Amino acid sequence: MRLVTYTLRGWTSVGVVHDGLIIDLPQAYATLLADRGVSDATGRALAECPPDLVMLLARDGLERAREVAAAVIEQLPDKRDRFAAAGVVAALDDPAVQLRPPLLRPDKIICLGLNYADHAAESGAAVPQYPELFSKFPSTLIGPGEPIVLPRVSQQVDYEAELAVVIGRPGRFIPADRALDYVAGYTILNDISMRDFQFRGRQWLPGKTFDRSTPVGPWLVTADEVPDPQNLTITTEVSGAVLQHSNTREMIFPVAETIAYLSQIVRLAPGDLIATGTPAGVGFARKPPRFLQPGDVVRVTIERVGTLENPVVAEG
């Protein structure tokens, strides 16, 4: 199941992608409940299928989402026009549809640095003994298709393709052999980095948390569709040139070990976003360096997850 957060005509909501359509979960659930004669169908739908993915995960709503989507899909041949008029379905390629980051305001965004040995080597860093951690703010997130804006104060804006993990269950001190049971799904995160700010001191945060600098998406793919997160091809193209190409099997700290380690430090919550690091091929390590320029288009593709594409523009 692929879950998107999208905006259409002022309505921001969560939907399931099916055959070129977005099935709006709260609208669909309200319609199904009303058809069953349930009073206050809209209120119940918003409570049980909220139009926010973090809230949906916190309410353990993935199974309900599956049931709602399945019911709509079953009825589509006979009720497509009615569903479209009621806002239950919308075309994914409708120009009025704006895909947003799947998670608009996650409680935590935790990122790993130097989690591929080849990236550590190109960065001139030793392979870390423990996960190298930094955080981002929710204000950094943008969705697919939204422009990566080159800040006027930075001349070294870099790309970093990363598999991102979305937590689905709360947990503390999670054992590694059960850690994947806590994963709701996976998405793509492009850890855009302002290297001239990142390397001004020992902490990376200044170069990692510019407002609206981190593309995420295009959707969340549920964990059942990614049986092995350690066997996914990951590729970055910048304006058609392949600059990163690797596989998640090359991670130093795999997803399960990372979740177990983080849960020793903090209680993980539904909707928490964990970025698992980038492989070699980043711009600052190239000779000559290859930083992003206005007019570039960055495409990050991860096997079984999808493609996240964003144009690059100068700050106005």
Secondary structure, 3 states (H helix, E strand, C coil): CEEEEEEECCEEEEEEEECCEEEEHHHHHHHHHHHCCCCCHHHHHHHHCCCCHHHHHHCCCHHHHHHHHHHHHHHHHHHHHHHHHCCCEEECCCCCCEEECCCCCCCCEEEEECCEHHHHHHCCCCCCCCCEEEECCHHHEECCCCCEEECCCCCCEECCEEEEEEECCCECCCCHHHHHHHEEEEEEEECCEEHHHHCCCCCCHHHHCCCCCEEEEEEEEEHHHCCCCCCCEEEEEECCEEEEEEEHHHECCCHHHHHHHHHHHCCECCCCEEECCCCCCCHHHCCCCCCCCCCCEEEEEECCCEEEEEEEEECC
